[in-house]
Amino acid sequence: MRAKSVPHMLATGTFRFRILLLTCMAVFFVVGPQQALAETSWSATELATLRSLALENLPARPEDPSNRFASSQKAAQFGKMLFFDTRLSANGEVACFTCHRPDYSFTDDLPMAQGMSTTPRRSMPLLGMAYQDWYFWDGHKDSLWAQALAPPENPLEHGFSRTACVLLVYEHYRKDYKAIFGPLPKMNPGECSPLARPDPQDPVAYAAWMAMPEEKRAAITSIYVNLGKAIAAYVRTLTPTEARFDRYVASIDAEGQPAEEIFSPAEEHGLKLFIGKAGCINCHNGPLLTNGDFHPTIVPDATDLGRATGIPKVLNDEFSCLSRHSDADPETDCAHVRFINDDTSLFRHAFKTPSLRNVAARPPYMHAGQFKTLDEVLKAYRFASQKGELADMVHGNLADSELAQLEAFLQTLNAPIVEIP
């Protein structure tokens, strides 16, 4: 056999090298992208879960049978005026928006709410409250209008009285009130002490309240209830808006392939953890990312019993959904109250699950602002899960890198605040 020349061998080697290079490039451009897509694809089950969390699946605002003015636009407009009126406080400086700032997801940036004084808990965000059954961290109110009536007469919040609220209506809001609720009852406001409220814990206020005739006390309370119903009508309009997460879910096609430019790999991995290994979805589910229920939390607070104290309060509330001030039918409406689990032993140190919509934009966190950052929250739950301290919350043995991915996903839930009438 004739020996091949060196140039011939080189030429043949170059040719083969080129063939090999082209083959590798074909693998890179054909196989590579498929592998990349496979890493970010979603199964049919996962896709169904993601769509259940998307804001587009949030139903229309439900009616509130306990408040016949709940969907009234006029009531909402009046309620908005009351929401921002600092005159509804003892020092003329505190209003609902003081602790529920529109620029901060309708909560504030303080560990504990600050009104006339410091309260023992953090302000809850108000977005999506029209879809909830229980209000406050311990659920001691069962409707939005009942919730709205608590702060004005709380000495730590507005430090006001229902009588003072009514006197303000007579002086400044007669026309607005009449357009919604009808004429104000005939009474002489000058004969009413602005201190008067039915609080036995405040002897002066209680004595002033009891000094008025029963019919006058009833009239004042009736007007006060209507103010709460107007404020509730306004708060019901505060609904979350589309976040990057919602756009990402909408971009996923029938084969489970998303539009890659919307989420980073870290955000996608964080979302997979959220609905899978981390178990976050067990409590943070639905389009509002909350089940609206109460769960024990691991935070440095041994004194606040949470829901265990809220249950007896709501069952004995003057403004309960089942009370005479409610517009509901006590026989058929208010099922959440009629069938309440009143075993307080099951709810010691349990607090309401907040919505995660805009969560990254509203630190601090937990019911008394115990954690400054989401990183602290995630690590605290991991620690509690590893120790087995939360029977109904198992969050997996997550690495620091996975916690970082979870936090990256939570950032995608931020969205602009828009009031929807």
Buried (B, 14 or more C-beta within 10 A) or exposed (E): EEEEEEEEEEEEEEEEEEEEEEEEEEEEEEEEEEEEBEEBBBEEEBBEBBBBBBBEEBEEBEEBBBBBBBBBEBBBBBBBBBBBBBBBBBEEEBBBBBBBBEEBBBBBEBBBBBBBEEBEBBBBBBBBBBBBBBBBBBBBBBBBBBBBBBBBBBBBBBBBBBBBBBBBBBEEBEEBBEEBBEEBBEBEBEEBBBBBBBBEEBEEBBEBBEEBEEEBBEBBBBBBBBBBBBBBBBBBBBBBBBBBBBBBBBBBEEEBBBEBEBBBEBBBBBBBBBBEBBBBBBBBBBBBBBBBBBBBBBBEBEEBBBBBBBBEBBBEBEBBBBBEBBBBEBEEBBEBBEEBEEEBEEBEBBBBBBBBBBBBBBBBBBBBBBBEEBBBBBBBBBEBBEEEEBEEBBBBEBEEEBBBBBBBBBBBBBBEBEEEE
